[in-house]
Amino acid sequence: MLVKRVLVVAIVVVLLVGLCVAECSAAKKGKSPIVIGAIFTVTGDNAPLGVPERQTVEMLAKQINAAGGIKGRPVKIEFYDDGGKPEQAVRACQDLLANKSVVAIIGPTLTGPSLAIANMCETAKMPLISCAASIKIVQPVKPYVFKTAQTDSLAVARLIDYLKKSKIKSVGFINDSNAFGASGREQWLKLSEAAGIKTVDMESFNTADTDMTAQLTKIRAAGPKAVICWGTNPGPAIVAKNMRTLGMKQPLLMSHGISNMEFIRLAGSAADGVIFPAGKLLVAKFISKSDPQKARLLKYSADFQKAFGKSANTFGGHAWDALMLVADAVKAVGPNHVKIRDRVEKTKRFVGISGVFTMSPRDHNGLTKDAFALVTIKNGKWALAK
């Protein structure tokens, strides 16, 4: 009996040693994971933006790993939720910077959290690919900071094109007082004045406000030919409903911050007729077959629908672009922070969900206003605006 026990123990030891040798050998051969940090807003008012970003990254990481990973190494995502709060993004970033395995960080979802950690990543020489919109994230250029969301200045330019075509020369402007809204306001004032469009009244609201009747009453009294609202939900939906209640008939234009079904759900019938610039994903089936993005947009949309049983949206697309830019860079140059940064900056004609990216030392967003389609809402559905 003793001999049998000794024999069993010996076999177990041999197996354990063999397993250890196999794992160590795999590690030496580069089988350890490629670790990428991700900070998204998956709770709070802006969860409708951050949740599809996290879901997209989960789906895409599975696809990458099912195809053999990056040069045989699996991708591992370290997820954090910042709740839409800069201070929580800072804590998440501190954790990721302390993790020596992390090769890059994607996100945050929002402008405020992105600005809060940009200098941290720059100082640590950690590549950061934000999914937020403000031009201030990438201007002035910080070598290690990039972003995939279309810049607010480009959205303003797209709206100006529409106003000029429609011969509208005066507007009222209302924005969320948060970082995204304030940046949009700044870009609007800068670019609209040069375009000869007069802003007859400017108002703002706090993110948590539930009624903007007072501000809209002031705008109505100023007599603009159109109203522009800059923000993310729920504020813009409240503006649309309040305008309807006040009987304001002017065209209502908004930013790309409403590019998800949550706006239509919150605004109800007041959403109909709203016009805004958005990534082409929302209207992918309507764009030209010759558009280089069309096939990619349709595949992402189908993949997301299959994985989660709901429609993909623009914000998830920002995360798709961020992860793929990092994955492509690691595939090309390996898990080295400096080399990843250099590779992302050299991106040329990368066909993504948010647009076709061409980065440079002077441009860490890499998109033009052609990344936008002009979208309207008809009977609760997206349509191309004429």
Secondary structure by P-SEA (a helix, b strand, c coil): caaaaaaaaaaaaaaaaaaaaaaaaaaaaccccbbbbbbbcccccaaaaaaaaaaaaaaaaaaaaaacccccbbbbbbcccccccaaaaaaaaaaaaaccccccccccccaaaaaacaaaaaaacbbbbcccccccccccccccbbbccccaaaaaaaaaaaaaaaccccbbbbbcccaaaaaaaaaaaaccccccccccbbbbbccccccaaaaaaaaaaacccbbbbbcccaaaaaaaaaaaaaccccbbbbccccccaaaaaaaccccccbbbbbccccccccccccccaaaaaaaaaaaaaaaccccccaaaaaaaaaaaaaaaaaacccccaaaaaaaaaacccccccccbbbbccccccccccccccbbbbcccbbbbcc
